[in-house]
Amino acid sequence: MSTGQIHDLGYKRYVGSRRSVDTRWMVIMRHQLSTAWKGWWRFKAALIAALIATFATGTVMYFLRNELFRMLGAISGEIVRFSDGLLPFSLIWYCKIGFLVSLLVCSTVVAGDVQSGAFTFYFARSVRPRDYVLGKLAGLGILLSAIMVAGPVLLAGFRLGLADNLDQVVALLPTLPKALAIGALGTVIYAVVPLGFSALVSNPRYAMALWAAYDIVIGGIAEGIGHVGTSAKAVAAFDLPSALQAVAYDLFGMRIARGGITIPTWAAVTSIAVHAVLAIAVVIWRVRRAQQTGVGGAS
């Protein structure tokens, strides 16, 4: 009497390395970086523009390193070297480039995943909402730091190289952490805040238009209100580029009015912090809602 036999059909259990659950966000971060790096017009062109701005500012800094100019603004008559004043001034260009990246990359991230149904894929593979939020924030933070942090830090290092002697190098050493702090705030503005706008709507185009309208229109109105009087100057801090410029001027000891107004530093820092917290809260709300209404999910 024949007996039944079980044949191996080729199935083999997974014997590869197993990564910790806490590293799932890194997968999402790498995916965000690779997606943004594809093509020329999403991020590469902006990175080249930042390099050009850094090179141009450094060139002017070199040729005018011994020239002086008289500051205009709250402290009239103060004399400052061009080499010391160009770094905070250069934020104008980095903010424009950072806004371009935030518009093309950051402001469509969550809305694009909602529209394409990508959250079903994420949560079906046991990705937690905090993994998604942390991975996206880390990926966008790395992208924007390549513009908002690298540029000012390179200029600060170049300024140290233009020092006349060792004593001046020691005196200028705080320039590096100041440039790093300003770049970090700029990264928060153009990586975190537009990500929050991308979570408000489910259409990437609408999210892009919403972020552009807020930064340009609402920010312009807030800056205009700041011209009304001394008590209204804090309102101008809602214009995020103006708030960043105000913090930079204060860190580098330059009280220069932007657009005819001097924004209080406390108002500028508070505005940036509130914008970032609200943006992260909106992203968390959208992702948790997608997890609860989608297929699968993780605790």
Solvent accessible surface area in square Angstrom, and as a share of the most:
residue,aa,sasa,rsa
1,M,241,1.07
2,S,109,0.70
3,T,115,0.67
4,G,80,0.77
5,Q,137,0.61
6,I,177,0.90
7,H,128,0.57
8,D,123,0.64
9,L,171,0.85
10,G,62,0.60
11,Y,182,0.69
12,K,154,0.65
13,R,166,0.61
14,Y,127,0.48
15,V,97,0.56
16,G,36,0.34
17,S,96,0.62
18,R,182,0.67
19,R,139,0.51
20,S,65,0.42
21,V,69,0.39
22,D,96,0.50
23,T,35,0.20
24,R,68,0.25
25,W,64,0.23
26,M,58,0.26
27,V,81,0.46
28,I,7,0.04
29,M,26,0.12
30,R,107,0.39
31,H,98,0.44
32,Q,7,0.03
33,L,44,0.22
34,S,56,0.36
35,T,47,0.27
36,A,0,0.00
37,W,124,0.44
38,K,138,0.58
39,G,47,0.46
40,W,151,0.53
41,W,201,0.70
42,R,82,0.30
43,F,5,0.02
44,K,41,0.18
45,A,29,0.23
46,A,4,0.03
47,L,40,0.20
48,I,79,0.40
49,A,39,0.30
50,A,5,0.04
51,L,102,0.51
52,I,113,0.57
53,A,17,0.13
54,T,19,0.11
55,F,155,0.65
56,A,49,0.38
57,T,15,0.09
58,G,10,0.10
59,T,48,0.28
60,V,65,0.37
61,M,0,0.00
62,Y,95,0.36
63,F,145,0.60
64,L,60,0.30
65,R,79,0.29
66,N,100,0.51
67,E,89,0.40
68,L,105,0.52
69,F,41,0.17
70,R,145,0.53
71,M,2,0.01
72,L,137,0.68
73,G,37,0.35
74,A,68,0.53
75,I,85,0.43
76,S,92,0.60
77,G,34,0.33
78,E,59,0.27
79,I,80,0.41
80,V,19,0.11
81,R,74,0.27
82,F,62,0.26
83,S,1,0.01
84,D,47,0.25
85,G,1,0.01
86,L,26,0.13
87,L,3,0.02
88,P,0,0.00
89,F,58,0.24
90,S,4,0.03
91,L,0,0.00
92,I,67,0.34
93,W,149,0.52
94,Y,1,0.00
95,C,8,0.05
96,K,120,0.51
97,I,20,0.10
98,G,0,0.00
99,F,34,0.14
100,L,80,0.40
101,V,0,0.00
102,S,0,0.00
103,L,33,0.16
104,L,56,0.28
105,V,1,0.01
106,C,0,0.00
107,S,0,0.00
108,T,22,0.13
109,V,16,0.09
110,V,1,0.00
111,A,0,0.00
112,G,22,0.21
113,D,20,0.10
114,V,43,0.25
115,Q,111,0.49
116,S,87,0.56
117,G,38,0.37
118,A,25,0.19
119,F,12,0.05
120,T,57,0.33
121,F,111,0.46
122,Y,21,0.08
123,F,2,0.01
124,A,55,0.42
125,R,144,0.53
126,S,46,0.30
127,V,18,0.10
128,R,24,0.09
129,P,17,0.11
130,R,145,0.53
131,D,5,0.02
132,Y,0,0.00
133,V,10,0.06
134,L,90,0.45
135,G,0,0.00
136,K,6,0.03
137,L,38,0.19
138,A,25,0.20
139,G,0,0.00
140,L,0,0.00
141,G,19,0.18
142,I,84,0.43
143,L,9,0.04
144,L,0,0.00
145,S,35,0.22
146,A,39,0.30
147,I,1,0.00
148,M,0,0.00
149,V,25,0.14
150,A,39,0.30
151,G,4,0.03
152,P,0,0.00
153,V,46,0.26
154,L,104,0.52
155,L,3,0.01
156,A,0,0.00
157,G,33,0.32
158,F,78,0.32
159,R,9,0.03
160,L,26,0.13
161,G,66,0.64
162,L,27,0.14
163,A,21,0.17
164,D,97,0.50
165,N,85,0.44
166,L,133,0.66
167,D,112,0.58
168,Q,41,0.18
169,V,43,0.24
170,V,89,0.51
171,A,74,0.57
172,L,27,0.14
173,L,84,0.42
174,P,64,0.40
175,T,16,0.09
176,L,60,0.30
177,P,79,0.50
178,K,65,0.27
179,A,0,0.00
180,L,97,0.48
181,A,44,0.34
182,I,0,0.00
183,G,0,0.00
184,A,48,0.37
185,L,45,0.22
186,G,0,0.00
187,T,17,0.10
188,V,46,0.26
189,I,0,0.00
190,Y,1,0.00
191,A,2,0.01
192,V,20,0.11
193,V,3,0.02
194,P,0,0.00
195,L,1,0.00
196,G,4,0.04
197,F,27,0.11
198,S,0,0.00
199,A,0,0.00
200,L,80,0.40
201,V,44,0.25
202,S,55,0.35
203,N,43,0.22
204,P,26,0.16
205,R,195,0.71
206,Y,145,0.55
207,A,0,0.00
208,M,60,0.27
209,A,60,0.47
210,L,71,0.35
211,W,0,0.00
212,A,22,0.17
213,A,46,0.36
214,Y,47,0.18
215,D,19,0.10
216,I,108,0.55
217,V,80,0.46
218,I,79,0.40
219,G,1,0.01
220,G,38,0.37
221,I,98,0.50
222,A,7,0.05
223,E,39,0.18
224,G,39,0.38
225,I,74,0.37
226,G,1,0.01
227,H,99,0.44
228,V,122,0.70
229,G,30,0.29
230,T,115,0.67
231,S,113,0.73
232,A,16,0.12
233,K,58,0.24
234,A,29,0.23
235,V,53,0.30
236,A,0,0.00
237,A,2,0.01
238,F,102,0.42
239,D,10,0.05
240,L,4,0.02
241,P,21,0.13
242,S,1,0.01
243,A,0,0.00
244,L,0,0.00
245,Q,2,0.01
246,A,11,0.08
247,V,8,0.05
248,A,0,0.00
249,Y,14,0.05
250,D,59,0.31
251,L,62,0.31
252,F,39,0.16
253,G,46,0.45
254,M,5,0.02
255,R,66,0.24
256,I,25,0.13
257,A,34,0.26
258,R,66,0.24
259,G,50,0.48
260,G,64,0.62
261,I,6,0.03
262,T,28,0.16
263,I,5,0.02
264,P,34,0.22
265,T,36,0.21
266,W,171,0.60
267,A,6,0.05
268,A,0,0.00
269,V,67,0.38
270,T,68,0.40
271,S,11,0.07
272,I,3,0.02
273,A,51,0.39
274,V,72,0.42
275,H,19,0.08
276,A,13,0.10
277,V,98,0.56
278,L,109,0.54
279,A,7,0.05
280,I,58,0.29
281,A,53,0.41
282,V,38,0.22
283,V,2,0.01
284,I,57,0.29
285,W,125,0.44
286,R,30,0.11
287,V,0,0.00
288,R,140,0.51
289,R,119,0.44
290,A,17,0.13
291,Q,31,0.14
292,Q,144,0.64
293,T,108,0.63
294,G,32,0.31
295,V,101,0.58
296,G,58,0.56
297,G,36,0.35
298,A,17,0.13
299,S,127,0.82
